[in-house]
Amino acid sequence: MLSDRLKAVVNRVDHLGSVSVNDLSEQFGVAVETVRRDLRVLEEAGYLRRTHGGACSLLDNDEVLAFGSRQSENADAKAKMADRAISLVKEGDRIFLDPSSSCWYLARALPDIPLTVMTNSVRIVFDLVQKSNIKVIGIGGRYYEKYGAFLGSITVSNILDFHADICFHSCAGFLPESGAWDSNALNVGVKKAMLRASDTHALLCDTSKVGRGGFMLINELNSIHCRVDEKGIHGALKRTT
């Protein structure tokens, strides 16, 4: 849980869009080094992005395609990838699904078995509520119609109140030497929170994304327990039980 000061820092950054270390130091009456440490903690938790001399909000970043556009890209590959990913899911699992189109394909393919699915995607919620054996938990926050999802600091905070067996997440690009990357800081904050709150991580990444980077690193290579594409499953989930 965040301290009152850290919550106030996030609110200040989100309200102004960006703020300097010196301004935060003066406002909260703490040393500059304390502010830098606070910003480091908040960035790692997915609440903001540090900049040279300050921090900026993750809200209203407009660098990623709308959901409808992503949904139609490589549709056949995503459908095949979802069918392969189903084998990773066991009855009784608690899983996170990020708001990506890849996870939407997986949600639609999930069998109607006892599961708990937690997601910030409105579209995934609408598809899963038709499956009576799946308990659906919608994670709220500030809603963005373009992405069909709740995003931002409130969403990140709500995610960290839960725990999942598996986090399924996608990416804008995958580099074999570093890991999974994305192009939108707002989505990265949500995905990182889901990864922190999960025992094991499965990356949904069709082959068109391999060799491409992005603006921010979502998940380091050694933290991706398995990667799923339209051709198969690479690696294995590290289940605790």
N, C-alpha and C positions, 0 to 999 in steps of 0.2 A: 504493500500500500504506500502511496505517496504521502509525504509530509505535507502540512498545510502550505509551507513555503514553496515546495515543488509544484503543488497544484496551482498556486498563485502565479508562478513563473510561466507555466503552460498557458494559463488564461491570458496573461499579459502578452505573450508571444502570438497567440491566436488572435487576440483582439487587434494588435498593431500590425500583424503580418511579419514584421521583423523587428529586432531590438538588439542593442549593443550590450556587451558585457558591462561596460561602465554604467550605462543607464540602470541595468538590473542591480548592480552593486549599490548604487545610490538609493534606489527605490527601497530595497530590502535591508539596507544597512549592514551588509556583509562584505567581506573582502573579495576582490576580483578573483582570486584563486578559488574561493568558495563557489562563486558563480560559475566559473569554468568547470569545476567538478560537478556542480548540479546539472549543467547543460550536457556534460558527457553522460551522466546517468540517464537523463531524459531522452537523449538521442538513442542510447542503447535499448531503452524500453519502447522506442517507437513513437514518442510524443512530439518530437520536433527534429529539425535538422540544424546542426551547428554550421556556422559560416565563419569566415575570417573576422574575428572581433565580435562575434555575437551569435545569434540564432534566428532561424526563420520558421514560420508555421508550415505545417504540412497540408493545411486547408487550401482548397481552390487551385491546386496544381492541375494544369490542363494538358499534360504531355502524353496522355494515353488515349487510345481509341475508345469510342463508346462501345458498350457491351454488344449492341446489335451488329456492329462491324466485326468485332472479334468473334462473335458467334458463328459467322459465316465463313471465316478464314479456316482453311484446312479441315473442313467439316468431316470428311471421311476419315482422316487420320485421327482426329479427336474422338470420333465414335469408336474406332478400333482400340484406341488407347484406353478409353473408359471400360470397354469389355475386358481388357486384360487386367485393369486395376481392380476389378470386382473380386478377383481371386485373393486379394490382400485383406479383404474385409471378412471378419468372422461374426457370427451371431453374438449379440450382446456388446459389441464394440461401441465406444464413444469416439466420434470422429469430428474433426474440424474440416470444413470445406471453405476455401477462400472464395471470393466473388468472381473468379475467373471463368471464362467460357469453358475451359477444360474441366473444371470441377462441376459446372452445370451439366456437361455431358455425362460425367460420372454419376451425379445425383439422379438423372433420368434413368440410368442403367441399373441403379441399385435394386436388388431384389427386395420384395416386401417382407423383410425379416426383422426380428427385434433388434433395433439399433437406436442409438442416440446421435443425432446429427446436429452440430452447432455451426451456424453460419451467419454472416452479416449480409448475405445476398438475398434480396427479396425474391428474385426469380427462382432461386433454388428452394426457398421456403414454399412458394406456390406449387412447385412440382412435387415436393415431398409430402405435403399434407394430404395428398391423395392416397398415400400408402399408409394404411392404418396401423401397421406394426412398427413404423418408424416414429420415434419421438423426436420432434423438431423443436429446437431452441433457436429463436431468432435473436441475434445480438444487435442491439440498437445503437443509436448515436445520431449524428447529423446525416440526413439522407441526401444522396446525390443521384438524381435521375439518370444522368449520363452513364453512370456505372451500374445502376440498378442495385445499389448497396449503401449500407451505413458505413461511414468512414470518419476518421478523426480521433482526437484524444479521448472522447467519451467512449467510443467503440473499443479502442485499445484497452482502456481501463476495465470495461465490462468483460472483455475476452479473458483477462488475467484473473477473473473470479472463477473461471472454469478449469477443468482438466480433461484432456483427451488421451485416448490410447494412440491414435494416429492423427497426424495433420497431413491432409492432402493439399498441396499447393502447386501453383503453376508459376511461370516466369515469362519474361520477354526474351530472354536468351540464356544459354547454358555454355559455359566455358570449362572444358575438362580440367584445366589447370587451377581453376578458382572456385567455380560453383554456379549457383543460380542468380541471375541478375534481373532487375526490373527497371522500367523507365519512369515510374511515377512514385514520388516519395510518400504520397498519401497511402497508396496501396502497400508499399513496403512496410510502413509502420504496423498495419493490421496483420500482414503475413508474419512479420517477426514476432508479434505478440502470440499468434496462434502456435508458432513453432516453440516458443518458450513454454507454453502451457501444454505441450504434448510430449508423450514418452518417445515417440518415434516419428520419422518424417519420410513422406513419399512425395517425390517430385513428379508431376505430370508435365512432360515436356516432349512434344512431338519432334521428329527429326529436323524439321525446318528451322528450329530454334537453336540447334547445336552449332557452336562456333560463333554465336552472336553474344555480345555483351549487353550492357545497359548502363543506366545512370547510377544505380545503387545496388550493392550486393544484398541479396535476401538471405541466402543460406550458403555457408561455406561448404566446400566439397566433402570434407570429412564429417559433416553433420547431415548430409543427405544419405539416409540409410538405404534407400532404393530409388531408382529412376525408372519411370514407366514411359515408353513411347509406343507407337503403333506396331512396332516390330516385336516387342517383348518387355520383360522386367529385368532390370540390371541391378544386382544387389539383393539384399533381403532386409525386411523389417526387423528391428531389435525389440522384440516384445519382452516386457518385464515378467510376464507369467506364461 
